[in-house]
Structure formats: structure tokens, C-alpha cells
């Protein structure tokens, strides 16, 4: 039996946000064509500035295609599985402050469930 004091903590991060940065080579729409990288960069910087980065806190990650391009750019927050779309830095700031810091979903930025690829 393993020693629980040496096991990694359950749920290493309290929240994890993934930003789709996929770029399609053909004419299909993709999140990268909607400035997704700027949203990722802004979120990562804001999380660090707020002291929310690290174990037990928030992790900001790049992701490949999340298959919801029609609503792009998109990001998803776990463990809640909340899908967001965003337009500008103010939207990212609101997601960070409201959801990632305080646990309150930003309803106005939710990606409708029927939006897919």
C-alpha cells in the first residue's frame, strides 16, 4: 500500500482553463483566426498578477482543437466544464475575476450548448 503523505494531492489545480489555439490549414473557421492567442496570453498574465497561479489554484493551458470552432474563440474551465466564448481583453478579465478567482460563472459569455464545429 502506498504512503498517502507521498501521493500527489487530489485535484492538483482547483481550476484549469484550456484555450483552443487550433489553426486549420484550409478555409475552415478556427479559433486562431479569432485572436485566441491574445485571450490566452491575457488570461495567463492576469492569473499570475492576481497570485492565482500554481498548485491548488489555477492553471492556464493551450489546447488543440476543442471542436467548437463555430463559437470561436473558445475556452473551457474545469472541473465545472463551463464553455466560454470571448471577444476582447475585458471579457478575459471578467472570466478571471468572476469565475477563476471567485467561482461565479460569467453567464453572458457562455458558449451555447448547440454550437459545435
C-alpha positions as CSV (number, residue, x, y, z in Angstrom):
1,X,0.0,0.0,0.0
2,X,1.3,3.5,-0.8
3,X,2.0,6.2,1.7
4,X,-0.7,8.9,1.4
5,X,1.8,11.6,2.5
6,X,3.9,11.0,-0.6
7,X,0.9,10.9,-3.1
8,X,0.1,13.9,-5.2
9,X,-2.8,15.9,-4.0
10,X,-6.2,15.1,-5.5
11,X,-7.1,17.8,-7.9
12,X,-3.7,19.3,-8.3
13,X,-5.3,22.5,-9.6
14,X,-8.6,24.0,-8.3
15,X,-9.4,25.1,-11.8
16,X,-8.0,24.5,-15.2
17,X,-8.8,26.7,-18.2
18,X,-8.0,25.5,-21.7
19,X,-7.9,27.9,-24.7
20,X,-8.3,26.5,-28.1
21,X,-5.5,27.8,-30.3
22,X,-6.1,25.5,-33.2
23,X,-5.3,26.7,-36.7
24,X,-6.9,25.0,-39.7
25,X,-4.9,25.0,-42.9
26,X,-7.9,25.1,-45.2
27,X,-10.6,27.8,-45.3
28,X,-12.5,26.3,-42.3
29,X,-13.0,28.6,-39.4
30,X,-10.8,28.1,-36.3
31,X,-10.2,29.8,-33.0
32,X,-6.7,31.0,-34.1
33,X,-8.4,33.1,-36.8
34,X,-10.3,34.9,-34.0
35,X,-7.3,36.1,-31.9
36,X,-7.5,33.2,-29.4
37,X,-3.8,33.6,-28.6
38,X,-4.3,37.1,-27.3
39,X,-7.0,35.8,-25.0
40,X,-4.7,33.0,-23.7
41,X,-1.8,35.5,-23.2
42,X,-4.1,37.9,-21.3
43,X,-5.6,35.2,-19.1
44,X,-2.1,33.8,-18.2
45,X,-0.8,37.3,-17.3
46,X,-3.9,38.2,-15.2
47,X,-3.8,34.9,-13.3
48,X,-0.1,35.5,-12.5
49,X,-0.8,39.1,-11.5
50,X,-3.6,38.1,-9.2
51,X,-1.5,35.4,-7.5
52,X,-3.8,32.7,-8.7
53,X,-1.2,30.5,-10.5
54,X,0.2,27.3,-9.1
55,X,-0.8,24.1,-7.3
56,X,-4.1,24.3,-5.6
57,X,-5.0,27.3,-7.7
58,X,-5.5,27.9,-11.4
59,X,-3.6,26.5,-14.5
60,X,-3.9,28.2,-17.9
61,X,-3.2,25.9,-20.8
62,X,-3.1,26.0,-24.6
63,X,-5.2,23.3,-26.3
64,X,-5.6,22.0,-29.8
65,X,-9.0,21.8,-31.4
66,X,-11.8,21.6,-29.0
67,X,-14.3,21.0,-31.9
68,X,-16.5,24.1,-31.2
69,X,-15.0,26.4,-33.8
70,X,-18.3,28.0,-34.8
71,X,-18.3,29.8,-31.5
72,X,-14.7,30.7,-31.5
73,X,-12.6,31.7,-29.9
74,X,-13.4,29.3,-27.1
75,X,-12.1,28.3,-23.7
76,X,-13.3,25.8,-21.2
77,X,-12.9,25.8,-17.4
78,X,-12.7,22.6,-15.4
79,X,-13.7,21.0,-13.2
80,X,-17.0,22.8,-13.9
81,X,-16.9,22.1,-17.7
82,X,-18.0,25.7,-18.4
83,X,-17.5,26.7,-22.0
84,X,-16.9,30.4,-22.8
85,X,-16.5,32.5,-25.9
86,X,-14.8,35.9,-25.7
87,X,-14.2,38.9,-27.8
88,X,-11.6,41.1,-26.1
89,X,-9.4,41.6,-23.0
90,X,-12.3,42.9,-20.9
91,X,-14.1,39.5,-21.4
92,X,-11.0,37.7,-20.3
93,X,-10.6,40.0,-17.3
94,X,-14.2,39.2,-16.3
95,X,-13.7,35.4,-16.6
96,X,-10.6,35.7,-14.4
97,X,-12.2,37.8,-11.8
98,X,-15.6,36.3,-11.6
99,X,-15.1,32.6,-12.4
100,X,-11.4,31.7,-11.9
101,X,-11.0,33.9,-8.8
102,X,-14.5,33.9,-7.2
103,X,-16.2,30.8,-8.7
104,X,-19.0,32.7,-10.3
105,X,-19.8,31.7,-13.9
106,X,-20.0,34.6,-16.4
107,X,-23.4,33.9,-17.9
108,X,-23.1,36.5,-20.7
109,X,-20.0,34.8,-22.1
110,X,-21.3,31.2,-22.1
111,X,-21.0,29.3,-25.4
112,X,-24.5,28.0,-26.3
113,X,-24.5,24.1,-26.0
114,X,-25.6,23.6,-29.6
115,X,-22.6,25.4,-31.0
116,X,-20.2,22.9,-32.4
117,X,-17.8,22.8,-35.3
